[in-house]
Amino acid sequence: MKKDMDVDPARLEGLSFTKMVASGNDFILINNFERRIPAEWGPELARKLCRRAFSVGADGLILIEPPKSQEACFSWRFFNADGSEAEMCGNGGRCAARFAVAEGLCSSEHAFETLAGLIRAEVKGKRVKIELTPPHSLRLDLSLEIDGQKYEAFFVNTGVPHTVLFLSPEELEKLEVKSLGAKIRFHSAFAPAGTNVNFVAPIGPKELKVRTYERGVEVETFACGTGACASAIIAAKKGLVTPPVTVKTSGGETLTVFFELKDMSRLFLEGEARFVYRASLSREALE
Ligand SMILES: N[C@@H](CCC[C@H](N)C(=O)O)C(=O)O
């Protein structure tokens, strides 16, 4: 396996970064248009900076880089807190769009490149709406056996892989998301890529409550944008909700998911993305 190149703290001392949050999913964003961070440093830098209590702390690191095509105004690299690179992130994508506008890189309506494909964004102050890549790999027939118990599950890729399980609001409240989530996330049915795991309770004809165990963070996060989208389209396929769907996240904020019932190929996610602070890296944060 290729080893990540060691991050050299001296070369990154003083580099500015921005902390942002979208529905409780928090990220460190860095404008890397000048390529001060070489490609090989991404995984290790994410592990160092995302470590809570010991460094900045975040669910992920986002590097904003020059676009490869004329359609986009930037390209990104998204790293989970454990250093794994993910194809897409809905809440991170909304932060990146707002950040790129603030940095003067893009106009309020723009597109950016991710490993999943081109994402279109519309930034109106704190509110950011993005169009995800068309959902694929839908499975409505999964039966998972975990610790001798059978679970009916559903799967869709909304940029990253998502498994969805339905529960009652009471069951959802009491659920040990970390322990069941980890067992499903590493279940052989989803190897080798693994999956994010969404536990979903319908709470109205257009409303869901969702708790997500996130791949690459390996805990329940306060929200997951692509997970909210996956939960909404699967709940709609099952006839449990109709769009637009409001998703109540475990952090207490809401996300709105837009799509057509007849053709779910165009999927939109809207919610707030906020700046928390801007600072510069110290050498010690990277040692
Ligand atoms: N929090 C994100 C998803 C980030 C990627 C995920 N952890 C993965 O590795 O699949 C979102 O808001 O969509």
The ligand as an SDF file (V2000), in Angstrom:
LIG
                    3D

 13 12  0  0  0  0  0  0  0  0999 V2000
  -21.3000   14.1920    5.9440 N   0  0  0  0  0  0  0  0  0  0  0  0
  -21.3710   14.0080    4.5670 C   0  0  0  0  0  0  0  0  0  0  0  0
  -20.8790   12.7140    3.9830 C   0  0  0  0  0  0  0  0  0  0  0  0
  -19.3380   12.6450    4.0660 C   0  0  0  0  0  0  0  0  0  0  0  0
  -18.7310   11.4180    3.4380 C   0  0  0  0  0  0  0  0  0  0  0  0
  -19.0150   10.1640    4.2050 C   0  0  0  0  0  0  0  0  0  0  0  0
  -18.5310   10.1990    5.5380 N   0  0  0  0  0  0  0  0  0  0  0  0
  -18.4310    8.9810    3.4440 C   0  0  0  0  0  0  0  0  0  0  0  0
  -17.2420    8.6560    3.5910 O   0  0  0  0  0  0  0  0  0  0  0  0
  -19.1660    8.3570    2.6830 O   0  0  0  0  0  0  0  0  0  0  0  0
  -22.6440   14.5720    3.9640 C   0  0  0  0  0  0  0  0  0  0  0  0
  -23.1380   15.5910    4.4910 O   0  0  0  0  0  0  0  0  0  0  0  0
  -23.0970   14.0970    2.9300 O   0  0  0  0  0  0  0  0  0  0  0  0
  1  2  1  0
  2  3  1  0
  2 11  1  0
  3  4  1  0
  4  5  1  0
  5  6  1  0
  6  7  1  0
  6  8  1  0
  8  9  2  0
  8 10  1  0
 11 12  2  0
 11 13  1  0
M  END
$$$$
